[in-house]
Amino acid sequence: MTDVWNSFGPSGGRRHGPTARPQTLTVDVHSHVGVPAAAKIVEGHLDISTIPLARYGTPDTKELNRKQDADRRSRMMEYDDRLKDMDAAGIDKQLIMCPPPQCYYTVKTDIAAKASRVVNDGLAEYVAGRPDRFVALGTVPLQDGHMAAAELEYVMSLGMKGVQILTNVAGKELSDPEFAPFWAKALHGGLLGTHGPCVECPLRREGHPPRADHLSQAHVFRHGGLLRGAA
């Protein structure tokens, strides 16, 4: 692996000249905060090969991910380095969420429910430390539609405006009727959501959605997932 491949810092490793700060609020809507306490709950229950980012990543990608994890750990857990980076980039506020592997869709439901609660509490605690700079989206144990709806209710009680969801649940499309209770709660609660790809590479079939999240959204819209939730 060459050193240039490790240019994963702000703005892809290149420096910018001075810029005028806009008068409007600048919000970064895609940022992650890890919750180590939740990772401890799933120890012994999570098969890492069920996470596409780990399963399909090349050796170079996995090596770079390990380097990123080490280099970025303070920014994923603490305030000081993250706030310095935000200030340097002119970012007033960040929308934080857990890293996609902490959605835990592939572990047993009872374990996932406990871990999701700890993730949500951890994100809420992080926001509470600097509410002027951070807001959060939670997570739910989406492998069970009813438990996901219940955790979504808890997320709302924490003051969060929505949750992060991945592109599928252990291979099941988000439009599966099994997840209807979650969609119903989300729609009637007027909540926002962000859709995180959980595969490493874009899809390349001509005439098809170019990425996994686009394909997943198409399933939800075209296969009645939202309509079932609105019923």
Helices and strands as residue ranges (DSSP letters): G 3-6, G 10-13, E 27-32, H 36-41, G 48-50, H 52-55, H 59-77, H 80-89, E 93-97, G 100-103, H 109-129, E 134-136, H 145-157, E 162-166, E 168-169, E 172-173, G 177-179, H 180-189, E 192-196, H 212-222, H 225-230
